[in-house]
Amino acid sequence: MAIGAEAVIAALVGILYSLQFESHGGEGGLGWLFGAVFALVLLAVISTIAGLVGSATAVLPLVLLGRAVARRTGRRDSWRLTLATVAVVAVALALLIGSCILPAGFDGPGDLLVYPVLALGLIIGSAPATLYARAAGNPGKPGARWRVLGSVALGGLGLLAVTLAAGAAAYGSGVLKVYEPPRLTEADMVGTWTDGDGGSLRFEADGTVTAKGVNEYGATGERAGARDCTGKWQLTENEGVDRPYELGIADCEGLSFGWDIGGTEEHPTVFTWIGEPDSGERYVLARQR
């Protein structure tokens, strides 16, 4: 259960953190958070099941290993010894996993940080659940299992509430800011926007746009060729929607719909969906000045 609680809290932290960044074209924001809460509930159920599996395959073996170490060394079985056992196993696993990862793409000494990061992550992820499991299985304390179960449930709900409140306070106070698409003027649009692979859109102040090598995609998301054409462009303001502006391109066959504004004020982009919007795949061109 502790593993499940950790997973849900970690997911909530990830969701709150991700609100700062463009997601699927920026349709996120606080409105998206309600759907994310439902996803958290579903995750809680899945995490509970996964936690039971994790307890049987990882947590309980760590508890038993700690007790075996205590017997072999003649020491008293304690939470400190269990924590030390977790640390040793985590370091060993980090060395094993890191040694498998690095040969595939070693780019320099900085990559060696993968070892301490993996070890720390494994310790943080497994230590609480292992200590709780040890306490629940303490033969000298009748009813310990139910007390630990209650403390995990209450503690998990408390940490979840604190995390949610802290995130709401951070965004409400302005310490963190929910992502908003850039509010561009027509003058900001003038210039060349490129896809980094030879395709470009050139927006002129007189309302004309020239496309060179701009990719076209079919409904299935497959590339249908590249387009060279000249047409008209218009930036339309939207009211009461997540995206404040909509980009329209006319008289340019194959490129006349589906364009939108993304990125940030400093690095804006124009994009269109590749296939269905639910896929999250976009064809993006960034402004070049």
N, C-alpha and C positions, 0 to 999 in steps of 0.2 A: 504493500500500500504506500510505503514511503517513496518508492521509486515512481509510482504513478503520480503522487503529489509533486515530486520534483519535476516530472515531465510537464505537468500542467502549468506550474509556476514558470518554468523556463519558456514554455510556449507563450504565456501571457507577456513575459518580458520581451520576447522577440516581436510579438504583435505590436506592443506599445512603442518599441524602438523603431519598427518599420514604418510607423505613421509619418515619420519625418521625410521619407523618401518616396519618389515616384514608384507606383506599383500598378502594373497593367495599364499604363497610360494615365495614371493618376486618378482613377475612379475611386480610390480609397478614401482617406480622411475619416472623420469621426462617424459618418454614416455607415461606413464599412465595418466599424467596430462592433455593431450589433450582430452582424453575421458572424464575426469572429468569435463573439461570446458563445454562440450556438456551437461553433466548431470546438471551442474549449470544452463544452459539456460532452460532446462526442469524444473528444480526446481523453477526457477523464475516464469514460467507460473503457475505451481501448487501453488506456494506460493501466487501469486496474487489472485487466486481464494480462497485459504484458508484464506488469509488476509481479504477478503470481509466478509467471514463467521465469522472470529474472531472479526472483527470490530462490526458486528451486535450483536454478543453474549457476547462480553467481553469489548471491548473498549468503545463503546457508553454508555453501562450501567455505566461504571466508570465515564465518563464525566457527565452524568445525576446525578449520586450519588453525585459527587463533588458540582454540582450546588444546589442540594437539601440541602446538608449540609450548604452551604453558606446562603441559604434562612432561614433555621431553626435556625442558630446561629446568623443571622443578620450581617454576614461578607460579605465583597466584594468578588465576584467570581474572583479568581486569579489562576495563574498557580501553586502557592505555595500550595494553598488549594487543588487543584486537585492532586498534587504530594503527599500530605499528605494522601489524600483519597486512592490513589493507594497503599501507604505503609501500611496503616492499613488493607486494604483488602488482600494484599499479605501476611502479617503476619498471619491473620486469616486463610487463605487458607493453609499456610505452617503448621500451628498447626494441622489443620484438616487432611491434607494429611500425615504428619509425624506420627500422632497418628494412622493412618491406616497401615502405613508401618512398624513401629518399633515393634509392638507386634508379627509380623510374624517372626522376626529374630533379636531380640535385643541381641547384644554381649558385651555390656559394655557401660560406660559413653561416649566413643568416638562417639558412634552412635548418640548421641544427637546433633551432629553437623549437622544432616540432617535438623533440623529446621532452623537455620540461613542460611544455603546454599540454601534451598528451597525458603525462603523469599527473599533473595538477588536475586536469579535467576528470581523469579516472578516480582520483582520490575524492574530489568534491562530489562526484556523481554516486560513488558507492559507499563512502564512509557513513553518511547519516543512516541509510537503510541497514547497513551492517550493524551499526551500534544499536539501532532499534530492535533488530532481530535478536541480537545477543541478549538485550534486556528482556524481551518477550519470552525467551526460552530459558530464563534464569530459574533453575530448579529450586533455589532457596527462597523464592518469593512467589507463593501461591497467588494466582489471579493476575500475575504480571502481564500475561498476554493481553488480557482485556484492557488493563490500564494503559499499556503501550498503544494498543489499537485506538483507544479513545484519545490519547495525547497526539497521535499522528493525525487523526481526523481533525481534531480541533486546531492543532498547530498548522496543518495544511490549509484549512479554511481561513485561519487568521492571517497567514502569510499571503494567501491569495488576495484577501481584502486589503491588506497593507500595500501590496504591490499595485493593485488597481487604484487605490487612493493616491499613492505616490505618483503614478503615471498621470492621473487626472490633474493633480496639483501642478505637476511639471508643465503640462500643456496649458492648463488654465492660467498659470502665472507668466507664461511666455518664456520660461527657461528652455523648453523644447517647443518647436512649432510644427504643426501638422502641415504636410506638404500641400502646396497649392501650385497649380500650373502658372507659368509666367504670364503677366498681363502686358502683352505686346501691343504697340501701336502699329499703324500701317508703315510708318517710317522705320520701325524696328525690323520689319519684314524685308525691306529692300536690301538686296544683296544676293549672294550665291550660297545655296545650302547643298551640301554634298553627303553622299552615303559612305564615303571612304573607299569606294570600289569602282569609281569612274562615273557614277550616276550623279546628276546635279539638277537642281531647280534654281533658275535665276529670276528673282522677283524684281520688277522695275517699278519706279514711282508712278508711272503712268497707268499702272494696272495690268500690264502684260507680264506673262510668265513664259519662260523658255525651258523646256525639259530636254535634257540630253542623257540618254542611257539610263533613264529612270525605270526601275524594275516594275513589271506587272505580275500580279499573282492571281491565280484562279480561285474559285470558291473552295477548292480542296486544300489551298495553301501552297500548291506547286507553282514554281515560277513559270510564267507564260511568255517570257521575252523581255525586251527592253524597249522603251518608248522615247522617240524624239518628236517633239511637237511644240507648238506655240499656242497659247490661249490667254485667258483672262483670270485674274485672281482677285479674291475679295475676302477681307477679314470681317466676320460678323460677330457682334457681341451677343452672348446668350444671357438670359436672366433666369436666376433660380436654379442653375444646374452646377454640377461640380466643375465643369470647364467653362471659364468665362468667355472664351472666344472659339469660333469655328472657322476653319480655313476652307474656302471654296475655290475650286479650279474649274473653269468652264472652257468649252471649245477645244479641249485637248483630249482626244478619244483615249479611253482607258484610264485616265487620271482624273476624271471629273467628279469623283465622290470619295468620301471616307477619309479625308485629311483632317488632322487635328494638331493641336499645339501641345508640346511636352517639354521636358527638361526643366531648367531653372532660369531665373532672370539673367544670370551671367552666361549660361550655356544653354540657350533655348534650342528646341528641335521641332521639326515637323515630322509627322509619321502617319502611316496608314496601317490597318490591320492586315496580317497575312492569314488568309482563311477566315475562320470565325473568331470574333473578339474573345470568346471564352478560352481560346488556345493560348492567349497571352503573347503570341508572336507578333512582332511589329517590324515594319520596314521604316527605318529612321534615317533622316537627313539632318545634319547639324549645320548651324550657320557658320559661314566662313567670311570674315571681314578683312 
